[in-house]
Amino acid sequence: MAGRDFQDRGNGLGLVVGGDSLVGSAIHAHCRKSGIPAEISSRRPGTKGLFLDLRDPDFAALERTSYGFAFLCAAVTDMRACQEEPVLTRQVNVANTIELMRRLADRGTHLLFLSSSQVFDGETAAPTEDAATCPKNEYGAQKLAVEQAIERHELPAAILRPTKILASHPVGVFKAWFEALAKGKAIQAATNMALSPVMVDDVARAAGLLAAGRHRGIWHLGASDEMTYFEAARLMAEMQHVPQTLVNGEALTDAQVPSIYRHRHTTLSSRKIAQTLDMPLRCARDVLDMLFAHFPPAAAASGGA
């Protein structure tokens, strides 16, 4: 159905910039499943697709093909790296990204820019798309700079601001928690750091719908509520049928995670995208249930009976 929608609208061939990233690969998979023709770009030599490194881009390759739509997913997403090396990361995340978008737009490409909830300072719960922005870290400031450039240059683009994006398989802190709990080991989880999670597949679907409809403007996507990492860890223990007493809460210090990376509120109002595109609004527990369902039973993971 989505593939037919693209064809009916004459959207043509798509490009997923950063198609081997977490979100980029999910968007490309969504396109394949929906019958939407799309290719990827990557900065990794040998990767199937268009070679494009936003650290030192050669845009000539883009001129060989006309793209009806493009998803801009390539970026330096490590917030600490952005904070510590603002000049280098701004070259990738702002200057070269804007230049890429302008070149694509000049050739008639409709754009989907992947922004972030980090454009807010987290002091207000569930801000809407028209709420005042106030990033408190460099990564958020860089995302906001691109948003402002899109408006300034009147680029044909939709801006998608997701909250905490979760992979469809165990990674990062969740994988570390699971592996420890499966062995009966205690874990530490933050009581003063929250998340409002969204599954990467939902982000990919939303991006596809925004591109298919050639929508513009800003769109939010995230869980309808939030929970602390401590609450999330206790939920994992509950689902894995291990004692919740193995989960210990701790208040993070600035030395562990600086406050510029921790928000009081992590939710965004996603009513607009839910009503316009019929996207599901999931609560944080339901999103984490979906993630933790991909983990094997704790007994199996620990080699037990």
N, C-alpha and C positions, 0 to 999 in steps of 0.2 A: 504493500500500500504506500509506504513512504517512498519507495523507489519510483512508483508511478507518479506520485505527487511531484517529485523532482522533475521527471520527464515532462509532465504536463505544464509545468511552470517554465520549462526551457532552461533549467539551471545548468545543464551540461556537466562537464567534468569537474570534480572537486579536487582540492589539494589540502592535505593535513600537514601543516608545518609543525615539525616535531612529532612526526607520526610514530616514533618509537618510544615516546614518553608515556607515562601512566595514562593520562587523559587522551593523548593523541592516538595511542594504540587502541583504546576503547572506542574512540570515535571512528577510527578506520574499520574496526570490527563491526560496529553498528552499520556503517555504510555497506559493507560486504553483505551482511545479513539482510539488509533492506533492498538490495539490488541497486544501490546508488554507486555509480562509477566514481572512484576517487583514487588518487595516488598519494604517496607520502613524500615528505622531505626529511632528511636527517643530516646531522653533522658528522655522523660516523661513517668513515670510508668503508665501502663494501656492502653497506646496507642497501637492500633493494629499494629503489626509488630515487628521487632527485637529491643530489648532494647540495646542501645549503647550510653553511656554518655562520650563524649570526655574529660570531666574534669577528669575522673578517669575510663578509658575504660577497659572493660573486652573483649578482642578480641576472647575469646574461642568460642563464639557463631558463629563467622564467619566461623569457621572450619567445621561446620555441613553442609554447603551448598557451592556449587561452583557457582560463579556468572560470567556470560560472560561479563558483563559491570557494572560499578558503577558510579553514579553521586555524587560528593562530595559537598554537599550544607550546611552541618552543620558548624557553626562558630559563634563566638562572633562578631556581625556586628555593634555593637554600637561603633562608633569611639571614643567617649569620654571615654568609659570604657577601650578601648584598650590603650588610651593615659595615663589614670590615673592608670591602673593596668597592665603594660606591661608584667610582669613576669607571672602572672596568665593567661592572655589572650594568651600569646605566647605558653603556655603549650597546650591550646586547639587548637588555630589556626595554630600553626606551628609544634611543636614536635609531638603531638599525631595524628595530621592529616597526617603528613609524614609517621609515623609508620603504620597507617591504610592503607595508599596507598601502601606502600611497601609490607605489608602482602597480600593485595588483588592482587597486581601484581604478587607476587610469586605463586599465585594459578591460574594464567592465566587470570586475570580480566583486561579488558580494562577500562581506567579511564577517567572521565570528571571532571576536577577541576574548580570550579566556583571562578574566581579571581575577579579583580575590576579595574576600571579606576584609582583608587587611587594610583596605582603604578607609576603614572606620577605626576608631580608637577603642571600641568595645564598652564605652560607658553607658550607652543606650541599648536597651533590649529591642531586638527585632526592628531595626531601622528599615524604612521603605526605600525604594529605588531613588526617590527624590530627596532623601535626607542629606543633611550636610556631611561631607566627608572630612575626616581628620586623622590621617594615618600617623601612627606613632613609631613606625620603624621604616627603614629605607626601602624594603621590599614593597610595602604598601604605598609608599610615595612614588615608586617607580610605576606601579600599576596605575595609579591615579594620573600620572603624567601622560600615559598613553591614552587613557580615557579622555583626558582634556584635549589631547591632540586630535582624537577622532571627532570631537565636537567642533574644534577650531577649524579643521580642514573639511568638515562636513562629509566625512567618509561614509560610504554605504555599509554600515556595520551594526551588528548587535553586540552588546557587551554583556557577558555572562559572569556574574560574581558568585562563585560557589563558596560554601563554608568548608569545613574540613573534609577533604575527599579521601575516601577509603578504597583501597584496592579490593578486587573481588577474591583475593587470596591472602593468607596470613603474611604480613610483613611488619617490619619495625617493632615498636614497643608491644604491639598485640602478640606478635609471634614470640617475643622474648617472655612475655607473661605466660603464655600458654605452655611453652617448653618448661618453664620453671614449675608451674602448677602441676603439670603432668608428672613431674618427678617428686611431688610433695614438698617442694621448696617454697618458702615464703617470698612474696614480692612486695615492692613498695610502689604506691601509686599516689599521684598528686591530689590533694584535697582542695587546692586553690588554683587549679587550672582546668578549664572546662572545654568541652567540644560539642559542636552541633553537627553531627556527621551526615554525609551524603555519599551514597555508593557511586563509584565511578561509572557504572552502567547507566545510572540515572542522569549523570552529567552528560554522558555521550548522547543519550536520547534527547535531552533538552537542547543540546547544541544542534543536533540533526533537525529538530523541529523548527528551531529559530532560523537555520539556514534555508530549509525547505520553503518556509513562508516569507523569506527575504525580510525578516523583521529587523527593526532598528531599535536603538535606545538601550537602556540598561535593564537587566533582568537578574533577579536573585534566585538562588536555589540552595536549600539546606533543610535540615530537620526542623520540625515545628517547635522543638524545645531543645534543651541542652542538659548535659550531666557532667559531673566532674570525672576526671580520669579514675579516681578512687571508686566511684559508683560504677563506672564501666568495667573495672577490674573485678568488682564483686559480682557483676552480672556474668562475666566470663566464668568465674568460679561456680556460680549457680548452674549455668548451662552445662558445665563439664562435670558436675556432681562431685566437686571436691570441696573441702571445708572452706567457708568464706573467711574463717579466722586466719587463713594463710595470706590474706590480703591486708596489708598494713598501710594506713594512710599517712602521708607526710605533707607538710606545707612547704612548698618549694621556696628557696631563697633566691635572691638576685644572682648569687654566685652560681647556682645550678641552672636556672633559666631566668634571664633578665626580664623585668616586668614589661619591657617594650614588646616582648613576644607573647605575653600573657594578657588576655582580655577578660574583663569582668563579665561581659556578656558576649557570647559567640553566635547567637542566632541572627538570622536575617528574615525579614518578612518575605515569604515566597508566595503570597496570595496572587500576585499579578500573573506569574508564570503558571500557577495551578489553574486559574480561571481561564486564561487565554489559550493555553496549550494542553489543558487537561492532564497536567503532570501530577503525579501522586504527591501529597504532602505527608511524609512519614514522621513519626515521632522518633526521638533518638534511640529509644530502646528497640524499636522495630528495625532500624537500620543496623544496629549492633547485633541483633538476633540474626539478620541476614549474613553479616560477616562471620560471626562465630559458628554459624551452621556449616561453614567450609572447613572448620577444624575437625580433625578426627577425634573420637572419644578419648578422653585423657588416659584411660586404661590401655587403649591400643597404642597410643603414642609413647607410653612409658614401658611398653612391652609386657604389661600385666595381662591377666586372664580376661 
